[in-house]
Amino acid sequence: MTRTAIVVGAGIVGASTAWYLAKRGYQVTVVERDAVGAIGASASGGNAGLLSIGHFPLTRPGASWRGLRWMFSQTAPLYIRPRFDGELIAWLWNFHLHCTQRHLDRSMAVLGDMGFKSLASLESMMEEARIECDYQRDGWLDVVLSAEKLADAEREARSIERYGYKWERVEKEQLLRQDPCFRPEVAGAIHLKDSAHCAPHLLIAGLVAALTNLGAVVRDRAEVRALKVGRGGRVTGVHLTNGEELHADAVVLTAGIWSDPLARLAGVRIPMQPARGYHLQFAYPANAECAMPSTGMVLHESFVAVTPMQTATGPQLRLAGTLEIGPLGAAWMRERVAMLLKGGNAYLKNLDTLKPISEWAGYRPCTSDGLPAVGGVSGRDGLFVATGHAMMGMTLGPVTGRALAEIIDGEKPCIDCSMLNPDRFA
Ligand SMILES: Cc1cc2nc3c(=O)[nH]c(=O)nc-3n(C[C@H](O)[C@H](O)[C@H](O)COP(=O)(O)OP(=O)(O)OC[C@H]3O[C@@H](n4cnc5c(N)ncnc54)[C@H](O)[C@@H]3O)c2cc1C
């Protein structure tokens, strides 16, 4: 008998899960609130597109104290809007408790392994579906302005060697020689060699289009209002806002930051805080005075990600970053959008001669322990969750989808999911 699944949300996590379920013979229906192909509310279309495997989670020793210090500066890289909110306070306290070396080591044992497997999953999906998204597996550069910070960046790179990640220090002269985009003020860079970058909106559009070819039904501009809970607490389907009901053997919640409010309607909690980031996109005119960076990079002191992208209309550059924890839907903080340009200008020559063609904001779904929630939910048979990837969702989404499809199909997942159990928040 054909097994059926409803996947809620067509970001990178939902689209990857739908792909692997369809490959396993499931009759899959994907329900997506936005128009597929547009860079809408989904974090997956507008992010920096760095597939930065081996990246640390947010929960690092000292991160909570740094966050508190920055709380009163609207132009700090991490800004928490001060407000009296019990959920935020509980989240911050739990975050603080997880900012330890022991938790980081345990987390990296899982995330480090997921990284390589995620790129393998992504590459096999892209090859089979022939997705063109300017995917380049040439690593990324951690570009640094001060010699002291370069030593810090080198120490960080050394610490991920044990998970199999390769890196190289690039001295200033070499950096300026190999890439004319940089200002002479840069001190050097660390090249994290195993990673990749892409135009994420093209990847999502290609992946969702490929789902249809696999026989999945993609319902875009359709919004799930609630999960349908039947006898014994089993989740049997979803209610849409247009009044329709859809039924399936498995309901997969991959709605990014919106997964928690939907889960709560079924009595399940996945507490997350939305960490908003912004992007500015620039087109490159033929006579641009600003040289196009040759690869993806993060500007170390300003935390701005810079990604070159070849699109159908020509070369483009995306600057993305800033992390702002605040209520969903709050007005944009223009000073934080401006931080992208200011941060970029400190490293890249003539960046201010380019005109942005679009700007965007999206939400990273952040759990308080820095790890995603992936798996089934106790007391809610038929319900499966994959969310909470924070700043690593584009990177780890593909393997998450593969692992969740294996769990739904009753198999041992290809990654260690023991620390990712959604029940840990119950
Ligand atoms: C500025 C910025 C830069 C980033 N850069 C990187 C990067 O370089 N590398 C990296 O790995 N990660 C990056 N990230 C993080 C990454 O974008 C996210 O972790 C990832 O996209 C989350 O994917 P998702 O599928 O879980 O959620 P989303 O992409 O948010 O997808 C959720 C989907 O669910 C849909 N949905 C929600 N509610 C409903 C409903 N009720 N009914 C139907 N559909 C619904 C939404 O419309 C959305 O399409 C960045 C994030 C930001 C904000």
The ligand as an SDF file (V2000), in Angstrom:
LIG
                    3D

 53 58  0  0  0  0  0  0  0  0999 V2000
   20.5770   36.4970    6.7740 C   0  0  0  0  0  0  0  0  0  0  0  0
   20.7170   34.9990    6.8690 C   0  0  0  0  0  0  0  0  0  0  0  0
   21.8260   34.3770    6.3510 C   0  0  0  0  0  0  0  0  0  0  0  0
   21.9650   32.9970    6.4510 C   0  0  0  0  0  0  0  0  0  0  0  0
   23.0420   32.4020    5.8510 N   0  0  0  0  0  0  0  0  0  0  0  0
   23.1650   31.0550    5.8940 C   0  0  0  0  0  0  0  0  0  0  0  0
   24.2480   30.4230    5.2370 C   0  0  0  0  0  0  0  0  0  0  0  0
   25.0690   31.0650    4.6010 O   0  0  0  0  0  0  0  0  0  0  0  0
   24.3530   29.0740    5.3490 N   0  0  0  0  0  0  0  0  0  0  0  0
   23.4510   28.3400    6.0540 C   0  0  0  0  0  0  0  0  0  0  0  0
   23.6210   27.1320    6.1540 O   0  0  0  0  0  0  0  0  0  0  0  0
   22.3820   28.9060    6.6280 N   0  0  0  0  0  0  0  0  0  0  0  0
   22.2030   30.2520    6.5790 C   0  0  0  0  0  0  0  0  0  0  0  0
   21.1450   30.8460    7.1720 N   0  0  0  0  0  0  0  0  0  0  0  0
   20.1840   30.0150    7.9170 C   0  0  0  0  0  0  0  0  0  0  0  0
   19.2390   29.2900    6.9730 C   0  0  0  0  0  0  0  0  0  0  0  0
   18.7290   30.1980    6.0440 O   0  0  0  0  0  0  0  0  0  0  0  0
   18.0930   28.6500    7.7780 C   0  0  0  0  0  0  0  0  0  0  0  0
   18.5970   27.8920    8.8420 O   0  0  0  0  0  0  0  0  0  0  0  0
   17.3040   27.7150    6.8860 C   0  0  0  0  0  0  0  0  0  0  0  0
   16.9660   28.3420    5.6770 O   0  0  0  0  0  0  0  0  0  0  0  0
   16.0450   27.2340    7.5960 C   0  0  0  0  0  0  0  0  0  0  0  0
   15.3580   26.4140    6.6790 O   0  0  0  0  0  0  0  0  0  0  0  0
   13.9390   25.8130    6.9970 P   0  0  0  0  0  0  0  0  0  0  0  0
   13.5480   24.9860    5.8400 O   0  0  0  0  0  0  0  0  0  0  0  0
   13.9700   25.1830    8.3490 O   0  0  0  0  0  0  0  0  0  0  0  0
   12.9860   27.0880    7.1760 O   0  0  0  0  0  0  0  0  0  0  0  0
   12.4940   28.1640    6.0860 P   0  0  0  0  0  0  0  0  0  0  0  0
   13.4660   28.3160    5.0070 O   0  0  0  0  0  0  0  0  0  0  0  0
   12.0810   29.3740    6.8390 O   0  0  0  0  0  0  0  0  0  0  0  0
   11.2300   27.4620    5.4600 O   0  0  0  0  0  0  0  0  0  0  0  0
   10.0220   27.3120    6.1660 C   0  0  0  0  0  0  0  0  0  0  0  0
    8.9060   27.3550    5.1470 C   0  0  0  0  0  0  0  0  0  0  0  0
    7.6770   27.0500    5.8000 O   0  0  0  0  0  0  0  0  0  0  0  0
    6.6690   27.8470    5.2230 C   0  0  0  0  0  0  0  0  0  0  0  0
    5.5700   27.9370    6.1760 N   0  0  0  0  0  0  0  0  0  0  0  0
    5.5940   28.4880    7.4250 C   0  0  0  0  0  0  0  0  0  0  0  0
    4.3990   28.3620    8.0170 N   0  0  0  0  0  0  0  0  0  0  0  0
    3.6020   27.7170    7.1520 C   0  0  0  0  0  0  0  0  0  0  0  0
    2.2440   27.2910    7.2050 C   0  0  0  0  0  0  0  0  0  0  0  0
    1.4670   27.5350    8.2870 N   0  0  0  0  0  0  0  0  0  0  0  0
    1.7110   26.6440    6.1300 N   0  0  0  0  0  0  0  0  0  0  0  0
    2.5010   26.4080    5.0130 C   0  0  0  0  0  0  0  0  0  0  0  0
    3.7970   26.7880    4.9190 N   0  0  0  0  0  0  0  0  0  0  0  0
    4.3400   27.4330    5.9710 C   0  0  0  0  0  0  0  0  0  0  0  0
    7.3630   29.1950    5.0080 C   0  0  0  0  0  0  0  0  0  0  0  0
    6.6820   29.9880    4.0490 O   0  0  0  0  0  0  0  0  0  0  0  0
    8.7300   28.7400    4.5370 C   0  0  0  0  0  0  0  0  0  0  0  0
    8.8000   28.6380    3.1320 O   0  0  0  0  0  0  0  0  0  0  0  0
   20.9630   32.2230    7.0880 C   0  0  0  0  0  0  0  0  0  0  0  0
   19.8130   32.8420    7.5700 C   0  0  0  0  0  0  0  0  0  0  0  0
   19.6730   34.2230    7.4640 C   0  0  0  0  0  0  0  0  0  0  0  0
   18.4160   34.8730    7.9800 C   0  0  0  0  0  0  0  0  0  0  0  0
  1  2  1  0
  2  3  1  0
  2 52  2  0
  3  4  2  0
  4  5  1  0
  4 50  1  0
  5  6  2  0
  6  7  1  0
  6 13  1  0
  7  8  2  0
  7  9  1  0
  9 10  1  0
 10 11  2  0
 10 12  1  0
 12 13  2  0
 13 14  1  0
 14 15  1  0
 14 50  1  0
 15 16  1  0
 16 17  1  0
 16 18  1  0
 18 19  1  0
 18 20  1  0
 20 21  1  0
 20 22  1  0
 22 23  1  0
 23 24  1  0
 24 25  2  0
 24 26  1  0
 24 27  1  0
 27 28  1  0
 28 29  2  0
 28 30  1  0
 28 31  1  0
 31 32  1  0
 32 33  1  0
 33 34  1  0
 33 48  1  0
 34 35  1  0
 35 36  1  0
 35 46  1  0
 36 37  1  0
 36 45  1  0
 37 38  2  0
 38 39  1  0
 39 40  1  0
 39 45  2  0
 40 41  1  0
 40 42  2  0
 42 43  1  0
 43 44  2  0
 44 45  1  0
 46 47  1  0
 46 48  1  0
 48 49  1  0
 50 51  2  0
 51 52  1  0
 52 53  1  0
M  END
$$$$
